[in-house]
């Protein structure tokens, strides 16, 4: 009986040990499975994030503004499709000294910037250019050839004829004349702005 009892204890102990080993093995297997699932979920998340980012960048790109090109006998004028230019034969420009009615220089312009902020009334030549700036309603006459007074007189004549205005009306406008440094390095002209020669305030300013 004592031997049977001892054998029973040993069998029970062996069974318990076997159970512990199986339980430990099961836990290890479960841990491995959990780790694999976590790694798989991580890579799946990374893949989805990458794909979503690509789609967002593609759909988030703004469309570019379409540009139409209007060809004239002398040049090609690029204008954005959503811009409407004045079509009347004359324009009236309000100034601090009163309104000035002039030819519609948009219709005869040699060049109009794409944003409609700069209008080249007289195409740049080797002697001068005449430009209108929309932002401040100013006209700029750039002298590109010396002597200054000779070129200035010629440019002012073209300016009056292009706008179809008198000298009196021209003096109401915001007009400045200048000489680039590459034309003359004289201190008499560098960094200085001149009004129209026939206006009462025909002196230069810095």
SVG drawing of the C-alpha trace seen along z (x, -y; Angstrom):
<svg xmlns="http://www.w3.org/2000/svg" viewBox="-17 -126 46 128">
<polyline fill="none" stroke="black" stroke-width="0.4" points="0.0,0.0 2.9,-2.3 4.4,-1.6 1.2,-2.3 0.7,-5.5 4.3,-6.6 3.7,-5.7 0.5,-7.7 2.3,-10.7 5.0,-10.5 2.5,-10.1 0.6,-13.1 3.8,-15.1 4.9,-14.2 1.4,-15.1 1.6,-18.4 5.1,-19.1 3.9,-18.2 0.9,-20.5 3.2,-23.3 5.4,-22.8 2.4,-22.7 1.0,-25.8 4.3,-27.6 4.7,-26.5 1.1,-27.7 1.9,-31.1 5.0,-31.4 3.1,-30.5 0.4,-33.1 3.0,-35.8 4.7,-35.0 1.3,-35.2 0.5,-38.5 3.9,-39.9 3.4,-38.8 -0.1,-40.4 1.3,-43.6 4.1,-43.8 1.6,-42.9 -0.8,-45.7 2.1,-48.2 3.2,-47.5 -0.4,-47.6 -0.9,-51.0 2.2,-52.4 1.1,-51.2 -2.3,-52.8 -0.8,-56.1 1.6,-56.2 -1.2,-55.6 -3.5,-58.2 -0.7,-60.8 -0.2,-60.3 -3.9,-60.7 -4.0,-63.9 -1.1,-65.5 -2.6,-64.7 -6.1,-66.0 -4.7,-69.0 -2.9,-70.5 -4.4,-73.8 -5.1,-74.1 -3.0,-76.6 -4.6,-79.7 -5.2,-79.2 -3.6,-81.7 -4.9,-82.8 -2.6,-84.4 -3.7,-87.4 -1.6,-88.0 -1.3,-91.5 0.6,-92.7 3.6,-93.8 3.7,-91.5 2.1,-88.6 0.2,-89.8 -0.3,-87.1 -3.5,-87.7 -5.2,-85.6 -8.5,-84.1 -10.5,-85.7 -9.4,-89.3 -11.6,-91.7 -9.9,-94.7 -11.7,-98.0 -13.1,-98.0 -14.3,-101.6 -12.3,-104.1 -11.6,-106.4 -10.8,-106.2 -11.3,-108.7 -8.6,-108.7 -9.4,-110.5 -6.6,-112.5 -6.2,-114.9 -6.2,-117.8 -9.3,-116.6 -10.4,-113.9 -8.5,-113.4 -10.1,-111.7 -7.6,-109.9 -7.4,-107.3 -7.9,-103.7 -4.2,-102.7 -5.2,-99.2 -6.4,-98.7 -3.3,-100.0 -0.8,-98.8 2.4,-97.1 2.4,-94.8 0.1,-94.1 1.4,-92.1 -0.4,-88.9 -1.7,-90.4 -2.9,-93.6 -0.8,-95.7 1.6,-97.0 0.8,-98.3 3.5,-99.2 2.0,-102.1 5.1,-102.6 7.1,-99.5 10.6,-99.8 13.0,-101.1 16.7,-101.9 15.8,-105.4 12.9,-105.3 9.9,-103.3 6.5,-104.5 4.7,-102.3 1.5,-102.7 1.3,-101.2 -2.2,-100.2 -1.5,-100.0 -0.8,-103.7 -2.2,-105.1 1.2,-106.4 3.0,-106.7 6.8,-106.1 8.9,-107.4 12.3,-105.7 15.1,-107.5 17.4,-104.9 19.5,-107.1 21.5,-110.3 21.5,-113.3 18.7,-113.4 16.9,-116.5 16.7,-115.4 15.3,-111.9 13.0,-113.4 11.4,-115.7 10.8,-112.9 9.3,-110.6 7.0,-113.3 5.7,-114.0 4.9,-110.3 3.3,-110.2 0.9,-113.1 0.0,-111.6 -0.6,-108.1 -3.0,-109.3 -4.5,-112.0 -4.2,-114.7 -3.0,-118.2 0.0,-119.4 -2.4,-120.9 -4.1,-117.5 -0.8,-115.7 0.4,-117.8 -2.6,-116.5 -1.3,-113.0 1.2,-111.2 4.1,-111.1 7.8,-110.5 10.8,-110.3 14.1,-108.6 17.4,-107.4 18.7,-103.9 22.2,-103.6 23.4,-101.5 22.5,-104.5 24.3,-107.2 26.3,-107.1 26.1,-110.8 25.0,-112.1 22.7,-114.4 20.4,-111.5 21.2,-108.5 18.4,-107.9 16.4,-110.9 12.9,-111.3 11.8,-114.0 8.3,-115.3 7.3,-116.3 9.5,-119.1 6.6,-121.4 4.9,-121.2 5.3,-124.0 7.1,-121.8 9.7,-120.7 12.4,-119.9 13.8,-116.6 13.2,-114.8 15.1,-112.1"/>
</svg>
